[in-house]
Amino acid sequence: MTQAAMPASGQKGEQDAEAALTLARTEVRDLQRTVSALREALEAAHAEARAAVTQAESAAAGEIAQLKATAVALREELEARRIERETALQKAHADSAQEMAQLKATAAALREELEQSAAQARVAVTRAHTAAQGEIGQLRNTAASLREALERAAAEGEAAVQRAARELSAENAQLRDTVKALRDQLEAAGRRPARS
């Protein structure tokens, strides 16, 4: 019984080994498929990563190019504004210098006109003073002449009055003498006897 049972157990062991081998092979195939799937997934991940890196690099390159263009544009705008500011400052300086020159010329012209007006005023005052002095001298001479004429007229009038008074006194004396002579003649005629 023991010898008969041994071949059966050996056969069963072979079957178990084959089953284990089949299982192992199945597991190996599964592992191979898993490894293949993992490899494909890894390659896909690597491809996605490379694509992401490429996309990121492209996006970064685009952004860098845009930033460079923006920087260039800003630099150009800054330069243009600097040139515009310098031009405005130069124009402001030129306008200020021109205005100052005009104001200086206007001030010089006004000063010259003021000096001319002052000189003309001095000349006019001198002429007026000279004319007034001449007129005052003429009036003084006229007053002196009139005073002399008045004094002569007064003297002549007094002489005429005295002369008229003397003439009147002489005429009165003559009239008194005449009246006396006539009275004497009348008295003498009254004393004569009447003739028959």
C-alpha positions in Angstrom: 0.0 0.0 0.0 2.9 2.3 0.7 4.5 1.7 -2.7 1.3 2.2 -4.5 0.6 5.5 -2.8 3.9 7.0 -3.6 3.4 7.4 -7.4 0.2 9.2 -6.8 1.7 11.7 -4.5 4.5 12.3 -6.9 2.1 12.9 -9.6 0.2 15.4 -7.5 3.4 17.2 -6.7 4.2 17.5 -10.3 0.7 18.9 -10.9 1.2 21.4 -8.1 4.5 22.4 -9.5 3.1 22.9 -12.9 0.2 24.8 -11.4 2.7 26.9 -9.5 4.7 27.4 -12.6 1.6 28.3 -14.6 0.7 30.7 -11.8 4.1 32.1 -11.8 4.1 32.5 -15.5 0.7 34.2 -15.3 2.1 36.5 -12.6 5.2 37.1 -14.7 3.0 38.0 -17.7 0.8 40.2 -15.5 4.0 41.8 -14.1 5.3 42.2 -17.7 2.0 43.8 -18.7 2.1 45.9 -15.6 5.7 46.9 -16.3 4.8 47.6 -19.9 1.8 49.6 -18.8 3.9 51.4 -16.3 6.6 52.0 -19.0 4.0 53.4 -21.3 2.6 55.5 -18.6 6.1 56.6 -17.7 6.8 57.4 -21.3 3.5 59.2 -21.6 4.3 61.1 -18.4 7.7 61.9 -19.8 6.1 63.0 -23.1 3.6 65.1 -21.2 6.4 66.5 -19.1 8.4 67.2 -22.2 5.3 68.8 -23.8 4.7 70.8 -20.6 8.3 71.9 -20.5 8.2 72.7 -24.2 4.9 74.6 -23.7 6.3 76.3 -20.6 9.5 77.2 -22.5 7.4 78.4 -25.4 5.1 80.4 -23.1 8.2 81.7 -21.2 9.9 82.6 -24.5 6.7 84.3 -25.7 6.4 86.1 -22.3 10.1 87.0 -22.4 9.7 88.3 -26.0 6.6 90.2 -24.9 8.5 91.6 -21.9 11.4 92.5 -24.1 9.1 94.2 -26.6 7.4 96.0 -23.7 10.7 97.0 -22.2 11.9 98.3 -25.7 8.6 100.2 -26.1 8.8 101.6 -22.6 12.5 102.6 -23.2 11.5 104.2 -26.5 8.6 106.0 -24.9 10.9 107.1 -22.0 13.4 108.4 -24.5 10.7 110.1 -26.5 9.4 111.8 -23.3 13.0 112.7 -22.3 13.5 114.3 -25.7 10.1 116.0 -25.5 10.9 117.3 -22.0 14.3 118.6 -23.1 12.7 120.2 -26.2 10.1 121.8 -24.0 12.8 123.0 -21.6 14.8 124.4 -24.4 11.8 126.1 -25.9 10.8 127.4 -22.4 14.4 128.8 -22.0 14.3 130.3 -25.5 10.9 131.8 -24.9 12.0 133.1 -21.5 15.2 134.6 -23.0 13.2 136.2 -25.9 10.6 137.6 -23.4 13.4 138.9 -21.2 15.1 140.5 -24.2 11.8 142.1 -25.2 11.2 143.3 -21.7 14.7 144.7 -21.5 14.2 146.4 -24.9 10.8 147.8 -23.7 12.3 149.0 -20.4 15.2 150.7 -22.4 12.7 152.3 -24.7 10.5 153.5 -21.8 13.6 154.8 -20.0 14.7 156.6 -23.1 11.3 158.0 -23.6 11.1 159.0 -19.9 14.5 160.7 -20.2 13.4 162.5 -23.3 10.1 163.6 -21.6 12.1 164.8 -18.6 14.5 166.7 -20.8 11.6 168.2 -22.7 9.9 169.1 -19.4 13.1 170.7 -18.2 13.4 172.7 -21.4 9.7 173.7 -21.2 10.2 174.7 -17.5 13.3 176.7 -18.4 11.6 178.3 -21.3 8.5 179.1 -19.1 10.8 180.5 -16.4 12.7 182.6 -18.9 9.5 183.8 -20.5 8.1 184.6 -17.0 11.2 186.4 -16.0 11.1 188.4 -19.3 7.4 189.2 -18.7 8.1 190.1 -15.1 11.0 192.4 -16.3 8.7 193.9 -18.9 6.0 194.4 -16.3 8.5 196.0 -13.9 9.7 198.3 -16.6 6.1 199.1 -17.5 5.3 199.7 -13.8 8.3 201.9 -13.5 7.4 203.8 -16.6 3.8 204.2 -15.4 5.0 205.3 -12.0 7.3 207.9 -13.6 4.5 209.1 -15.9 2.1 209.3 -12.9 4.7 211.2 -10.9 5.2 213.6 -13.9 1.5 213.9 -14.3 1.1 214.6 -10.6 3.9 217.2 -10.7 2.4 218.8 -13.8 -1.0 218.8 -12.3 0.2 220.4 -9.1 2.1 223.0 -11.2 -1.0 223.7 -13.3 -3.1 224.0 -10.1 -0.5 226.4 -8.6 -0.4 228.3 -11.9 -4.1 228.4 -12.1 -4.3 229.6 -8.5 -1.8 232.3 -9.2 -3.6 233.4 -12.3 -6.9 233.3 -10.4 -5.4 235.3 -7.6 -4.0 237.8 -10.0 -7.3 238.0 -11.8 -9.1 238.5 -8.5 -6.7 241.2 -7.6 -7.3 242.9 -10.9 -11.0 242.6 -10.4 -10.8 244.1 -6.9 -8.7 246.9 -8.3 -11.2 247.4 -11.1 -14.1 247.3 -8.6 -12.3 249.8 -6.4 -11.6 252.1 -9.3 -15.2 251.9 -10.4 -16.4 252.6 -6.9 -14.0 255.5 -6.6 -15.3 256.8 -9.9 -18.9 256.5 -8.7 -18.2 258.2 -5.4 -16.4 261.0 -7.2 -19.3 261.4 -9.6 -21.7 261.6 -6.7 -19.8 264.4 -5.0 -19.8 266.7 -8.1 -22.4 269.5 -8.1 -25.2 269.2 -10.7 -24.9 271.7 -13.5 -28.0 273.9 -14.3 
